[in-house]
Amino acid sequence: MRTVDWHDCKVRMIDQKRIPWELVLVEFDNYQAVANAIFDMTVRGAPAIGAAAGFGLALAAQQSRAETLEQLLSDLEVAAKTLKDARPTAVNLAWAVDRLMAVACSGTYRHPDKLRDVLLVEAQRIADEDVEINKRMGANGADLIHDGDTVLHHCNTGALATVDYGTAIGVIRTAFEQGKKFHVLLDETRPRLQGARLSAWEMEQMGIPYDILPDTAAGYYMRRGEIKVVLLGADRIAANGDFANKIGTYQVAIMAKEHGIPFYSVAPTSTVDLSLKSGDEIPIEERDKSEVLAPFGHPITPPHFKARNPAFDVTPNKYLSGIVTENGIARPPFTESLRKLVEMSN
Ligand code: MRU
């Protein structure tokens, strides 16, 4: 089952807010609802929100009553902005929307109905390619895991964060399918608990041995020498290799370096934003304080207590051992190696 799909003229997705308690599919028949599902994290994870936005824009084209190409393009501009504004950090979202808009504005398709058909084909292509790309990342990264290792993972980068298969968890999955015996430690990843809820649910499905860790426990296990490698995802990678990922990644990176533990990000080249020189330019989403004070509607403080809730942080490239992509592993210095891997996808 795919995390995001097109079904019966609607965008269909797994409601990730309800995992691990129930597996429910929800369907949307308008792009505004798709944008809201991205914002409220019904769908989340950089590649998954890219695919959802692609289908959302194809849906906007179907929704539009435009009878001329000019009118359809103007409706699409409005929808593209709404979808892109849903979440600012993961570049895959803007990347997917821009890819469809480039098709729309190419001048190749003069009839609105033809353009509607072509946009849906392109959105489907983005989703199909994502699965294939994830499997290639899995194959490229599997050698980073050895028999007997304990792997530390942060957030959720599995099938749920993508259309299917996963990025860092895709690497873990490939190594497991190769018959390697290893253990995975999952940071619970407050405040949305993607590690405890989503990654653990995926480990259960695949039968991979794991334990959930409080976010504060990783250093303890590193100091004891138990963790052999850190694998996690990325939401946006700047040209120099600095990268934004789920809040808490930066502190894991510093601890890994202190303990001499290899630290890898696994991400498709669509997550690389060569227009940004460094991570300082990556926009960081701040979410509502209620996610901290009352996770999933369960208050842990009175509602007037104060909190801050950055959804991502930026990790400087000096902490990275490498970046696993579908085209190979980029190694430091990243400005050169990343650009080469990105160009292979163009
Ligand atoms: O806020 P989220 O759950 O969308 O954040 C997800 C992450 O930070 C993932 O690590 C990242 O998107 C990579 S997913 C393959």
Boltz pocket constraint, residues with backbone or C-beta under 6 A from the ligand:
constraints:
  - pocket:
      binder: B
      contacts: [[A, 43], [A, 44], [A, 45], [A, 46], [A, 47], [A, 90], [A, 154], [A, 155], [A, 156], [A, 157], [A, 158], [A, 161], [A, 162], [A, 166], [A, 167], [A, 168], [A, 194], [A, 232], [A, 233], [A, 234], [A, 235], [A, 245], [A, 246], [A, 247], [A, 266], [A, 311]]
      max_distance: 6.0
